[in-house]
Amino acid sequence: MDLATIIGVVAGLAIVFTVQLVEGGNPASIMLWPSMLLVFGGGFAAAMAGGVMKDTKAFGTQLKKGFTHKVTPPTELLDSVVKLAERARREGLLALEDAVKTVEHPFLKRGLQLAIDGTDPDELHDILHAEVAAKKKSDKAGVKFFESWGGYAPTIGIIGTVMGLVLVMENLDKPETLGHSIAAAFCATLWGVLSANMILLPMGARLARLSAIEAEEMELVIDGVLAIQAGSNPRLVAQKLRSLLPPDEMKKAEMASTTKKAA
């Protein structure tokens, strides 16, 4: 899996608690379940209210994807497409019937199967691009859920703080408890801002980034499948697909290609 999100979230929280320790505080003092329940539970409910039930049901899947999704290097996908192009050029498109069974990338597998089945190139182009558009819409809903949750969390934290201060005002005749009560009241604001900026909004940004990467992969696959269907020269296929990669990935692909030729 890609560890960027896990490392980022853990490191961010660790820095917060470390700073509190350095300043003489106790991390346990902010671990107040009423404040955390209000911020996380109330924020989740608000995000749920702002969408449809389908978005809420997908929460678990999106959260798992954000933390555990593996980003496949574009060069690996490019190599797979070029190998398929070489075989199709050498043995014909129908020779890929058996090779499709071993393809792990689901979108590439579907595209190849459509090409082998004799789908018209224009129709194949439209079908695959429609799937890309549908995926982008679906991913956008998942991103919006976390962005909405992160947007509501700080305000709900303030609500918790106001509720706490109301309770403080009701107990002014107990000065010995005022310090603790005021500190507890501000914990809600702390958790609202903390959860939004170190967990929820970063998760939304992570899902948006993953969606963009997957869309780029799918665009690469579409061009590759159409080139294979057209019987293009594998070298031209590789060159065309490399041009779609980011500059750093393009250099890696070119170096890998040069190494293979030298071998």
RAZIVEN-V606824 format. One record per residue. N is the residue number from 0. D_FIRST is the distance of its C-alpha to the first C-alpha in whole Angstrom. Layout:
n=N d_first=D_FIRST
n=N d_first=D_FIRST
//
This chain:
n=0 d_first=0
n=1 d_first=4
n=2 d_first=6
n=3 d_first=9
n=4 d_first=10
n=5 d_first=10
n=6 d_first=12
n=7 d_first=14
n=8 d_first=15
n=9 d_first=16
n=10 d_first=18
n=11 d_first=20
n=12 d_first=21
n=13 d_first=22
n=14 d_first=24
n=15 d_first=26
n=16 d_first=26
n=17 d_first=27
n=18 d_first=30
n=19 d_first=31
n=20 d_first=32
n=21 d_first=33
n=22 d_first=36
n=23 d_first=37
n=24 d_first=35
n=25 d_first=33
n=26 d_first=30
n=27 d_first=31
n=28 d_first=34
n=29 d_first=31
n=30 d_first=30
n=31 d_first=32
n=32 d_first=31
n=33 d_first=34
n=34 d_first=32
n=35 d_first=29
n=36 d_first=30
n=37 d_first=32
n=38 d_first=29
n=39 d_first=26
n=40 d_first=28
n=41 d_first=31
n=42 d_first=28
n=43 d_first=26
n=44 d_first=30
n=45 d_first=31
n=46 d_first=28
n=47 d_first=28
n=48 d_first=32
n=49 d_first=31
n=50 d_first=29
n=51 d_first=30
n=52 d_first=29
n=53 d_first=26
n=54 d_first=24
n=55 d_first=24
n=56 d_first=23
n=57 d_first=20
n=58 d_first=19
n=59 d_first=17
n=60 d_first=15
n=61 d_first=15
n=62 d_first=14
n=63 d_first=11
n=64 d_first=10
n=65 d_first=10
n=66 d_first=8
n=67 d_first=5
n=68 d_first=6
n=69 d_first=4
n=70 d_first=7
n=71 d_first=10
n=72 d_first=12
n=73 d_first=15
n=74 d_first=17
n=75 d_first=16
n=76 d_first=17
n=77 d_first=20
n=78 d_first=21
n=79 d_first=21
n=80 d_first=23
n=81 d_first=25
n=82 d_first=26
n=83 d_first=27
n=84 d_first=29
n=85 d_first=31
n=86 d_first=31
n=87 d_first=32
n=88 d_first=35
n=89 d_first=36
n=90 d_first=36
n=91 d_first=36
n=92 d_first=34
n=93 d_first=35
n=94 d_first=34
n=95 d_first=30
n=96 d_first=31
n=97 d_first=29
n=98 d_first=27
n=99 d_first=25
n=100 d_first=25
n=101 d_first=22
n=102 d_first=20
n=103 d_first=17
n=104 d_first=16
n=105 d_first=18
n=106 d_first=20
n=107 d_first=21
n=108 d_first=22
n=109 d_first=24
n=110 d_first=26
n=111 d_first=27
n=112 d_first=28
n=113 d_first=30
n=114 d_first=32
n=115 d_first=33
n=116 d_first=34
n=117 d_first=37
n=118 d_first=35
n=119 d_first=37
n=120 d_first=35
n=121 d_first=36
n=122 d_first=35
n=123 d_first=32
n=124 d_first=31
n=125 d_first=32
n=126 d_first=30
n=127 d_first=27
n=128 d_first=27
n=129 d_first=28
n=130 d_first=25
n=131 d_first=23
n=132 d_first=26
n=133 d_first=25
n=134 d_first=21
n=135 d_first=22
n=136 d_first=24
n=137 d_first=22
n=138 d_first=19
n=139 d_first=22
n=140 d_first=23
n=141 d_first=20
n=142 d_first=20
n=143 d_first=23
n=144 d_first=23
n=145 d_first=21
n=146 d_first=23
n=147 d_first=26
n=148 d_first=25
n=149 d_first=24
n=150 d_first=28
n=151 d_first=30
n=152 d_first=28
n=153 d_first=30
n=154 d_first=34
n=155 d_first=33
n=156 d_first=33
n=157 d_first=36
n=158 d_first=38
n=159 d_first=37
n=160 d_first=38
n=161 d_first=41
n=162 d_first=42
n=163 d_first=41
n=164 d_first=44
n=165 d_first=46
n=166 d_first=46
n=167 d_first=47
n=168 d_first=50
n=169 d_first=51
n=170 d_first=51
n=171 d_first=53
n=172 d_first=56
n=173 d_first=53
n=174 d_first=52
n=175 d_first=51
n=176 d_first=48
n=177 d_first=47
n=178 d_first=45
n=179 d_first=43
n=180 d_first=43
n=181 d_first=42
n=182 d_first=39
n=183 d_first=38
n=184 d_first=39
n=185 d_first=37
n=186 d_first=34
n=187 d_first=33
n=188 d_first=33
n=189 d_first=31
n=190 d_first=28
n=191 d_first=29
n=192 d_first=28
n=193 d_first=25
n=194 d_first=23
n=195 d_first=24
n=196 d_first=23
n=197 d_first=20
n=198 d_first=18
n=199 d_first=20
n=200 d_first=20
n=201 d_first=17
n=202 d_first=15
n=203 d_first=18
n=204 d_first=17
n=205 d_first=13
n=206 d_first=14
n=207 d_first=17
n=208 d_first=15
n=209 d_first=12
n=210 d_first=16
n=211 d_first=17
n=212 d_first=15
n=213 d_first=15
n=214 d_first=19
n=215 d_first=19
n=216 d_first=17
n=217 d_first=20
n=218 d_first=23
n=219 d_first=22
n=220 d_first=22
n=221 d_first=25
n=222 d_first=27
n=223 d_first=26
n=224 d_first=27
n=225 d_first=30
n=226 d_first=31
n=227 d_first=31
n=228 d_first=33
n=229 d_first=35
n=230 d_first=35
n=231 d_first=35
n=232 d_first=35
n=233 d_first=31
n=234 d_first=32
n=235 d_first=32
n=236 d_first=29
n=237 d_first=27
n=238 d_first=29
n=239 d_first=29
n=240 d_first=25
n=241 d_first=24
n=242 d_first=27
n=243 d_first=24
n=244 d_first=21
n=245 d_first=21
n=246 d_first=23
n=247 d_first=21
n=248 d_first=19
n=249 d_first=23
n=250 d_first=24
n=251 d_first=21
n=252 d_first=22
n=253 d_first=25
n=254 d_first=25
n=255 d_first=23
n=256 d_first=26
n=257 d_first=29
n=258 d_first=27
n=259 d_first=27
n=260 d_first=31
n=261 d_first=32
n=262 d_first=31
//
